[in-house]
Amino acid sequence: MRNTTLGYIERTVEGRRQYLMLHRVKKKNDLNHDKWIGIGGKFEDKESPEDCMLREAKEETGLTLKRMRYRGLVTFVSNLYETEYMHLFTADDFTGELIECDEGDLEWIDRDRLMALPQWEGDRIFHSLLEQEVPFFSLKLQYEGDTLVLAVLNGERIR
């Protein structure tokens, strides 16, 4: 089992709300290959979820997060990969300039276009929860291969 962070950096441009998304196209043997996801990664020794999110944001984007919210815990269960506890964040204040990411291509995506992008089916569930401003939540997503077979929100099955 491993702990990771997943973060969505937000901005508003000309009235359009956007997330900074990572199109995972650069790494070999990437379980997220060709999917659009947020930024983040694995905890290092002695890191809190917040420490990890701040470090990963800086490493992957060049941005320094100034304000972030811990939004939820996503338990990712798979028949192919080890169980992962993803600590989910959003951030809406940052400084710095975007850098090239060695894991994929970074792009600002309008939030109303987000659901049309190739992504994990379960990501659509927590994107909806984020959009609805649901307070802190626990979401368990169970996959067989790339197929979502179970989703449990705060202890209640929703799929």
Buried (B, 14 or more C-beta within 10 A) or exposed (E): EEBBBBBBBBBEEEEEBBBBBBBBBBEEEEBBEEBBBBBBBEBEEEBEBBEBBBBBBBBBBBBEBEEBEBBBBBBBBBEEEEEBBBBBBBBBEBEEEBEEBEBBEBBBBEBEEBEEBEBBBBBEBBBEBBEEEBEEBEBBBBBEEEEBBBBBBEEEEEE
